[in-house]
Amino acid sequence: MEENEITKFSLGEFLRQKREGLEISYSDLSQEIQIPIKYIKSLEEESYGIFGAKIYAKSFENHYGSA
């Protein structure tokens, strides 16, 4: 990939690739950011229905993104 090439990922794909690139397991990430694994997986799969309200999903995204 060239330096100026822009690659577009969905948010879930971006989060998953970053986690895997850093070789962080779901379990380790869950402990670090205090979010249950089922929610981390839901964010990566972009299955937001589990969160009930949009604000919860956004809050979890912010915690995940700051890890």
Buried (B, 14 or more C-beta within 10 A) or exposed (E): EEEEEEEEEEEBEBBBEBBEEEEBEBEEBBEEBEBEEEBBBBBBEEBBEBBEEEEEBEEBBEBBEEB
